[in-house]
């Protein structure tokens, strides 16, 4: 099994070939949260050998929220814009630019006018 997934998210609506939104890496996971994703994103996930794990074009969802849940399934992906809940704690979060952290805490007002969250970032440099 792969040790690393490389995530590439692009906004297909910007520029002539789209605009890169985030390129990041994580441990293999079926679910990742995306913070402040564009209205539509194209997704490509590869393992460290360059093998395609999943891809999807034009992932969108009607709800307007600060987070999106992306779930990989059978070589493709689905997106749902969400207010994270307790089940999402511990899930990787990809930020604009590509840094990936782990969602540690989440709270939001019932009316969606306010939210507070904590993400943990960790890295370990492997000696060559």
N, C-alpha and C positions, 0 to 999 in steps of 0.2 A: 504494500500500500504506500502511496505517496506520503512524503513528510511535509510537503509544502504545496499550497495552492497559490497561484498568481492570479489576481483579480484585475480585470481591465473594464472600466465603465466609461462609456463615451456618450456625450450628448449628440444625437444624430442631427439636431436642428441648428447647430452652429457651424459656421464656415462652410467651405465647399465639401469637406469630408467629415464634418462633425468636429467636436471639440472634446479633448480628453477631460474627464471629470476626476477620475481617480485610477491609480495603478498601485496596488498594494499586494502584500502577501500575508498569508495566515496558515495556521495548521489546517489540515483538511476538515471541512465542515459542510454540512448540507444546508445550513441556514446562516445568513449574515444580515445584519441590519445596516442600512445605509443612511447616513445623516445628510439632510438637505439635498437629496437627489434632484436633478432636473426633472421636468415634467415627463420626459421620455429618456430612457437610456438603452444603449446597446451593451450587452454583457458578453464577456468571454472569460472563461476560467480554464487555466491550464495547470498541469502538475509540473514538478521541477524538471522532468524530461521533455517538456514541451507538448505532451499529449493533451488533447482537448478533453476537458472534463464536462463542460457545458457551455452553451451559447444561446443567446436570445436577442432578438432585435425589437426595438420599440417598446420595451417594458414600461407600462404606465398604469396608473390607478387613479380613480376619480377623487378619492378623499384627499384633503389638504392637511397634512401633518408633518412634523419635523423629521419623522423617521419612516423608513420603508423596510419591510421584511422581504428579503429575497430568498427563495427556497429553490434549491437545485433538485431536479427530478428527471431521471431518464435522459440525460444529455441536454436538457433545456432548463428553463427557470421560469418562475412566476414571481410577481411582485404584488405586495399589498402595502399601501400606506397605512401606518398604524400609530397608535399611542401605545408604546410598550407597556407590558404588564409584568407581574412577578415571574411568569414563565420565560420572559426574555432575558432576565438577569443571568449573567454568565455567557451571553451570546456575543460573538465578535461583532464589532461595529467598524465599518469603513468610513473614514472622514473624507471630505473634499481634499484632493491631493494624493490620498492613498494610505495615510497612516491607519493602521488597524489596532484597535484596542478592545477591551472587554467591558461590556456594560455591567456596572456594579450597582448603580442605584438609578431609579427613575420615579418621578412624581410629576403629575400635571393637574391643573385645575380642571374641574368637570367641564367647563365651557371652552376649554382649549386656549384660553388667553394667556396662560403662564405655564412654564414647565421648568424643571430643574433635573439635571442628571449628572452622573459621575461615570467617567470612563477611565479604566486603568490602562496605561501604556507600559509595555515591558519589552526589552530587547536584550539579547545575549549575542555577543559577537563570537563566532566560532573561529578558533585559530586555524590557519591554513596549514 
